[in-house]
Amino acid sequence: MIICSWNVRGLNSPSKVVEVRRFLQKNNVDVVALVETRVRENNVKKVQTKLGGECKWEMNYSYSPKGRIWVGWGHSLITYQVVNKTDQFIHGVICTKTGLTNFEFTALYGLHTIDHRKSLWVYLVNTAGTVSKPWLLMMDFNSVLYSGDMINGNQVQDSETRDFEGCIDTAGLTELKSCGHYFSWSNKGQGLSDHSPLVLTCNLEDHSKGRPFRFFNYMADHPSFNQVVQDGWKVNIQGTAMHQVWQKLKCVKKGLKTLHKKEFARLEERIDTIRTDLDGIQLQLAASPTDTELQVNEKRQTELHKKVSRDSGKCIKTKIKNSVVENRKLVTTEEIQKEICDFYKELVGSASDNLVGIDLDVVRKGSQLTADAAQGLVVPVTNDEIDVALAVKDDIYAAVKEFFDTGKMLRQVNNTSVTLIPKIQNATTRMQGVIGDMISNAQSGFIPGRNISDNILLASELVKCYSRKYISPRCMIKVDLKKAYDSIEWPFLKQMLQELGFLSKFVH
């Protein structure tokens, strides 16, 4: 699929319309976004017919009388369903009629002042939290991202790039690599337009064939497993400690994928082949029972059949355990994705629109962390503390220490599939040492040295006395804090930790 975006600076000239059409045909463009057409609404059909009758179009004349943005697509192969539009963008979903791929596409043309563009940045950030498909944004933001994106003219000020850069970071967007002219606009441009067209080629592949690498425990039982890990870890990598760990893990992954393909892939087919060979050997043995070579082959083939069957059993057991939810086996990628999304939506919910402020007087009158305890939480991490949580090598030591020293984590390390992480004993040793100083004695559960049964016995004694005559009116209220730990907002949690005396380095 070829997608093009272009600030054409007017389409009222017939000769210009012809040149634009030739460009689109020459490059086999499937989807095109044109901005600043300057075509009046009553002339739209005439111009679009000249551009090519095989295209369908979506415009934003209802928000801008000048028709600032046009989006056209070849309707015989593609559909484009509009989700939202304003005077600065048209946002929708592109789908191929083969069902091979679909993604969200936003054609933009930012307004000309910093204040007028603010609503665009807000929309993009909000949309980033709702998109469920790949998202492509193209066109003219009317703003530069970095000072080096413009030469000559007035010097770029920080205030001109701050909002754009903040939007890119918050929305998690990435600028695609490009080829051709670095600067796409000239104030004294000559030719068809003073803006260069942007042309993007999307290679449509069947993503169902590719799978992310997953490590299963049964691989660790293979005799070659340790050697594969050691070979991958011997690679000499330059860079920060965390970068070295990441690159070595990639080398290990490559070796493990080869091992899995060789030893664990297509096990059912291998079992059938081995069983067929074993049947053939046993038929020959029936005719020649004293043939020692056939006896050796039968024994070897039987052992191989047992080994492969055992490996297959481990694979099936692991995959079913990872796939069965409430006695329902999840088979397709769509079912698994939906189950994960529904589970976490039900568990975590959504962010609150309004948060009640923390009563600082109440918090500050309660127990707080001492200065020594707070400082103890941020002392440099030792190798022994890391060993308590997991078995690692020197490279892991260095990477973990680097994270606690800098507070920064490599993006690739934090980019992972949704998975269940088993609890590890003693992984929070530092917190266990000080948590009793902050939590009220009324909280008896989950605190070292306290027992939740104490509160149960106390409640029982209180209720027992309620049956006595001639006592003053009273009642007991049971408060249900169901999954409170899953419903806490990050701003609230950060402020509470700071008020309780935790140092900023530990909180962040």
Residue pairs with C-beta under 8 A, 6 or more apart in sequence:
1 30
1 31
1 78
1 96
1 101
1 201
1 202
1 204
2 27
2 28
2 29
2 30
2 31
2 199
2 200
2 201
2 202
3 29
3 30
3 31
3 32
3 33
3 105
3 136
3 138
3 199
3 200
3 202
4 24
4 27
4 29
4 31
4 32
4 33
4 197
4 198
4 199
4 200
5 32
5 33
5 34
5 35
5 107
5 138
5 139
5 140
5 197
5 198
6 20
6 32
6 33
6 34
6 35
6 193
6 195
6 197
6 198
7 34
7 35
7 36
7 109
7 139
7 140
7 185
7 193
7 195
8 16
8 20
8 34
8 35
8 36
8 37
8 192
8 193
8 195
9 36
9 38
9 193
9 194
9 195
10 16
10 36
10 37
10 38
11 17
11 20
11 34
11 37
11 38
11 39
11 47
12 38
12 39
12 43
12 47
14 50
16 192
17 47
17 50
17 51
18 50
19 192
20 34
20 51
20 192
21 50
21 51
21 52
23 29
23 192
23 197
24 32
24 51
24 52
25 52
27 199
29 199
30 73
30 74
30 77
30 78
31 71
31 72
31 73
31 74
31 78
31 80
31 94
31 105
32 55
32 70
32 71
32 72
32 73
33 69
33 70
33 71
33 72
33 90
33 107
33 138
33 139
34 69
34 70
34 72
35 68
35 69
35 70
35 107
35 109
35 139
35 140
36 66
36 68
36 109
36 140
37 47
37 66
37 67
37 68
37 70
38 66
38 67
39 47
39 67
40 67
41 61
41 65
41 67
44 57
44 59
44 61
44 67
48 55
48 57
48 70
48 72
51 72
54 74
54 75
54 76
55 72
55 73
55 74
55 75
56 72
56 73
56 75
56 80
57 70
57 71
57 72
58 70
58 71
58 72
58 80
58 82
58 85
58 90
58 92
59 67
59 69
59 70
59 71
59 90
60 67
60 68
60 69
60 85
60 86
60 87
60 90
61 67
62 85
63 85
63 86
63 87
64 87
68 87
68 88
68 109
69 85
69 89
69 90
69 107
69 108
69 109
69 139
71 80
71 90
71 92
71 105
71 107
73 79
73 80
73 94
76 97
77 96
77 97
78 94
78 95
78 96
78 97
79 94
79 95
79 97
80 92
80 93
80 94
80 95
80 105
81 92
81 93
81 95
82 90
82 91
82 92
83 91
83 92
83 93
83 104
84 91
84 92
84 123
85 91
86 119
86 123
87 111
88 108
88 109
88 110
88 111
88 117
88 119
88 120
88 123
89 106
89 107
89 108
89 109
89 120
89 123
90 106
90 107
91 104
91 105
91 106
91 107
91 127
92 104
92 105
92 106
93 102
93 103
93 104
93 105
93 133
94 102
94 103
94 104
94 105
95 101
95 102
96 102
96 204
100 204
100 206
101 202
101 204
101 205
101 207
102 133
103 133
103 134
103 135
103 136
104 131
104 133
104 134
104 135
104 136
105 135
105 136
105 137
105 138
106 124
106 127
106 135
106 136
106 137
106 138
107 138
107 139
108 120
108 137
108 138
108 139
108 140
108 141
109 139
109 140
109 142
110 117
110 120
110 140
110 141
110 142
110 143
111 117
111 120
111 142
112 142
114 159
114 160
114 163
117 141
117 142
117 143
117 163
117 164
118 163
120 141
121 163
121 164
121 166
121 167
124 137
124 167
124 171
124 173
125 167
125 170
125 171
127 135
127 171
128 135
128 170
128 171
128 172
128 173
135 173
136 200
137 173
138 198
138 200
139 198
140 195
141 164
143 160
143 161
143 163
143 164
144 150
144 156
144 160
144 161
144 164
145 161
145 164
145 165
145 168
145 175
146 156
146 161
146 165
147 155
147 156
147 161
149 156
149 183
150 156
150 183
151 183
153 187
167 173
168 174
168 175
176 200
178 198
180 196
181 196
184 195
184 196
184 198
185 194
185 195
185 196
186 194
187 194
188 194
189 195
208 333
212 417
213 253
213 256
213 257
214 417
215 256
216 314
216 315
216 318
216 319
217 318
218 264
218 311
218 314
218 315
218 318
219 225
219 256
219 259
219 260
219 264
221 314
222 259
222 263
224 259
224 263
225 256
225 259
228 252
228 255
228 256
228 258
228 259
229 252
229 255
229 256
231 255
232 248
232 249
232 251
232 252
232 253
232 254
232 255
232 256
233 248
233 251
233 252
233 393
233 395
235 247
235 248
235 251
237 243
237 244
237 247
237 248
238 244
239 247
240 402
240 410
241 395
241 398
241 399
241 401
241 402
242 399
242 402
242 403
242 409
242 410
242 413
243 410
244 395
244 398
244 399
245 395
245 396
245 398
245 399
245 413
246 410
246 412
246 413
248 395
263 311
264 311
264 315
267 308
267 311
267 312
267 315
268 312
270 308
271 305
271 308
271 309
271 312
274 301
274 304
274 305
274 308
275 305
277 301
278 298
278 301
278 302
278 305
281 294
281 297
281 298
281 301
282 298
284 291
284 294
285 291
285 294
285 295
285 298
288 294
320 329
323 329
323 330
323 331
323 336
324 330
325 339
330 336
330 339
340 418
344 418
347 483
347 486
348 486
348 487
349 486
349 487
351 489
352 489
355 489
355 491
355 492
358 492
358 495
358 496
358 499
360 499
363 496
363 499
363 500
364 499
366 438
366 440
367 437
367 438
367 439
367 440
368 437
368 438
368 499
368 500
368 501
369 434
369 437
369 438
369 500
369 501
369 502
370 437
370 501
371 501
373 433
373 434
373 437
373 501
374 501
374 502
374 503
374 506
375 503
376 430
376 433
376 434
377 430
377 431
377 434
377 502
377 503
377 506
378 503
378 505
378 506
380 401
380 404
380 405
381 400
381 401
381 404
383 397
385 429
385 430
386 392
386 396
386 397
386 400
388 426
388 427
388 429
389 424
389 426
389 427
390 396
390 424
392 400
403 409
407 505
407 508
432 448
435 447
435 448
436 447
436 448
436 449
436 450
438 500
438 501
439 447
441 450
442 455
443 450
444 450
444 451
444 452
444 454
444 455
445 452
445 455
446 452
459 476
462 476
463 476
465 471
466 474
466 476
494 507
494 508
497 506
497 507
498 504
498 507
